[in-house]
Each structure stands twice: as structure tokens, then as C-alpha cells.
Amino acid sequence: MSERLKVTNNISNEEVIDDLTKDLEFSLRSDDDAGVNASYEASSAASGDSAKASPSADIPFKDHDLDDKYEESDKDEDDTDSIDELSLKDAEVGLSDDEKAERQSVASKLKDEGNEAFKNGDFEKSIKIYTEALRICPLLYSQQRAILYCNRSASRLKLEQYKKAITDSTKAIELDDKYVKAYYRRAQAYEATEKLDESLEDCKKILEIDPTHKEAQSAIVRLPPLIEERNEKLKTEMLGKLKDLGNMILKPFGLSTNNFQLDQDPETKGYKINFKQ
């Protein structure tokens, strides 16, 4: 089992299965003698550790949804658009209230410029402008900063930078936990990266805040069948991997998984294994 699974609890089912099946695939590529031992170790790790579709047009993105008032080609975020809030906090220590208000005014004008670039379809430019505004806007103006992060996530969605869109939307939500647009944009980015469970949870959260949100209403009907279909596919793939692994372990003994029959008790719903020649 990878170190990532050992130290991380907040991971999805897909990530667990992917990590485990990588071990199984490695064991299946081993030679016959070494394969038995490697497969046994992979099987032990699997039993010990296992004891949020393509983006849908049902969630439209509206260009005019940018906020104007205060109320993959993905890559890791680099120095050109990162926001060092610790440095911002240190820089603001010596500022007077008037100086902070002046910076807030400048950030507001930059936001308007960023919105205009977005409306003109220049999404890369809008990202640069929103980033500049975030580096100027004082931390005490949390609502304005939430809007800047959310608007930047809108630009990232347009450029299919879904991971960065999730990061920006999450930051906006941290600053304003009732920000419907931020939840919705994150839900879109989650679905685009096949994190269907997370997308569904965000849509449910939206409806807690705004029960009339039509796109979220549609999503909570549309996503559960997609999640179930994905889970069934993952289960089938995992069972296939386990069967291959079992056959490799049993081969030296002249046996295969076909010698074992799995029967479910109709009353207890439990399973029992019957051996057959």
C-alpha cells in the first residue's frame, strides 16, 4: 500500500481502488515464482486497508454571472498567479485605515477590469487582473476577496483549468460559506474532473442555501445514477483484478478461483464460500 493511503484519510473510493489495483498489476507482471510472494503481499495490503462522467451540458455556465458588487491543461499553480496571504498580512501591519481603504478601491477597479476582460473572452488576461487585485486588496475585506477568487475560478473554468478552479472556489467558500456561485463553480469543476460525489455534495449545499437554484436541482437528480454506474464499473474492475490475483496465487496448487463458489444467504445477506473440484 502506498504511503499516501497510509497517512491520508480524506481520499475517494476511486483513489483507494486505483492505488490497490496498481499493486495488483505489479504483482501480475512478476515472474511465476516471485509473483506468488508479491501477490500475497499485495492481497494482504488490500484486505487490511479496505476492511465527489464527462462534464454535462445540464450545468450551463453563464458569462454574465460575474459578481460586480460586494455582497486540462491544468498545471500546479505557479508564481505568476499564487497569493501569499502571510506576506500580505505582514505588509498590512504598518498600513493606516486610509491606506487600506485606498488599496481596496484600487482592487475594486481592477475587478471591474477583470470582469471586462472576461466578457471579451480574454480569460488569461482576466486571471492576471484578478490576481493583481487579490495581491492588493487588504485581507480585512473578506467579501471582496471572496468575489475575486470566485471570478477567477470562472475564468479558470473557461480555460478548463479545473483543479485551479476548485482551489479558487474553495478559497472563496472559506471566506464566505454561503457563497452559492462559489459552490456551483466548484461543483462544475468537480464534475469535470469526475469527482461526482463531491459535485453532488456541493449541489446539496447550494439547495440548503437557495432551494430555488435550478441547476443544482437538476444535478441532484442527474448525478446519483452516474455515481452508481461508476461505482458498479469500479467494483467489476476490482473483482476482475482480485480474480486474476487469486488465480496466480492458486496456480502452484493446481487450483483456480473457479474451484470456489460464493453463495449469498438470502436471510442474513452474508456470503459463504464452497469448494468444488
C-alpha positions, 0 to 999 in steps of 0.5 A, spaced: 500 500 500 502 506 498 504 511 503 499 516 501 493 511 503 497 510 509 497 517 512 491 520 508 484 519 510 480 524 506 481 520 499 475 517 494 473 510 493 476 511 486 483 513 489 483 507 494 481 502 488 486 505 483 492 505 488 490 497 490 489 495 483 496 498 481 499 493 486 495 488 483 498 489 476 505 489 479 504 483 482 501 480 475 507 482 471 512 478 476 515 472 474 511 465 476 515 464 482 516 471 485 509 473 483 506 468 488 510 472 494 508 479 491 501 477 490 500 475 497 503 481 499 499 485 495 492 481 497 494 482 504 495 490 503 488 490 500 484 486 505 487 490 511 486 497 508 479 496 505 476 492 511 465 527 489 462 522 467 464 527 462 462 534 464 454 535 462 451 540 458 445 540 464 450 545 468 450 551 463 455 556 465 453 563 464 458 569 462 454 574 465 454 571 472 460 575 474 459 578 481 460 586 480 458 588 487 460 586 494 455 582 497 486 540 462 491 543 461 491 544 468 498 545 471 500 546 479 499 553 480 505 557 479 508 564 481 505 568 476 498 567 479 499 564 487 497 569 493 501 569 499 496 571 504 502 571 510 506 576 506 500 580 505 498 580 512 505 582 514 505 588 509 498 590 512 501 591 519 504 598 518 498 600 513 493 606 516 485 605 515 486 610 509 491 606 506 487 600 506 481 603 504 485 606 498 488 599 496 481 596 496 478 601 491 484 600 487 482 592 487 475 594 486 477 597 479 481 592 477 475 587 478 471 591 474 477 590 469 477 583 470 470 582 469 471 586 462 476 582 460 472 576 461 466 578 457 471 579 451 473 572 452 480 574 454 480 569 460 488 569 461 488 576 461 482 576 466 486 571 471 492 576 471 487 582 473 484 578 478 490 576 481 493 583 481 487 585 485 487 579 490 495 581 491 492 588 493 486 588 496 487 588 504 485 581 507 480 585 512 475 585 506 473 578 506 467 579 501 471 582 496 476 577 496 471 572 496 468 575 489 475 575 486 477 568 487 470 566 485 471 570 478 477 567 477 475 560 478 470 562 472 475 564 468 479 558 470 473 554 468 473 557 461 480 555 460 478 548 463 483 549 468 479 545 473 483 543 479 485 551 479 478 552 479 476 548 485 482 551 489 479 558 487 472 556 489 474 553 495 478 559 497 472 563 496 467 558 500 472 559 506 471 566 506 464 566 505 460 559 506 454 561 503 457 563 497 452 559 492 456 561 485 462 559 489 459 552 490 456 551 483 463 553 480 466 548 484 461 543 483 462 544 475 469 543 476 468 537 480 464 534 475 469 535 470 474 532 473 469 526 475 469 527 482 461 526 482 460 525 489 463 531 491 459 535 485 453 532 488 455 534 495 456 541 493 449 541 489 446 539 496 449 545 499 447 550 494 439 547 495 440 548 503 442 555 501 437 557 495 432 551 494 430 555 488 437 554 484 435 550 478 441 547 476 443 544 482 436 541 482 437 538 476 444 535 478 441 532 484 437 528 480 442 527 474 448 525 478 446 519 483 445 514 477 452 516 474 455 515 481 452 508 481 454 506 474 461 508 476 461 505 482 458 498 479 464 499 473 469 500 479 467 494 483 467 489 476 474 492 475 476 490 482 473 483 482 476 482 475 483 484 478 482 480 485 480 474 480 486 474 476 490 475 483 487 469 486 488 465 480 496 466 480 496 465 487 492 458 486 496 456 480 502 452 484 496 448 487 493 446 481 487 450 483 483 456 480 478 461 483 473 457 479 474 451 484 470 456 489 463 458 489 460 464 493 453 463 495 449 469 498 444 467 504 438 470 502 436 471 510 442 474 513 445 477 506 452 474 508 456 470 503 459 463 504 464 460 500 464 452 497 469 448 494 468 444 488 473 440 484 
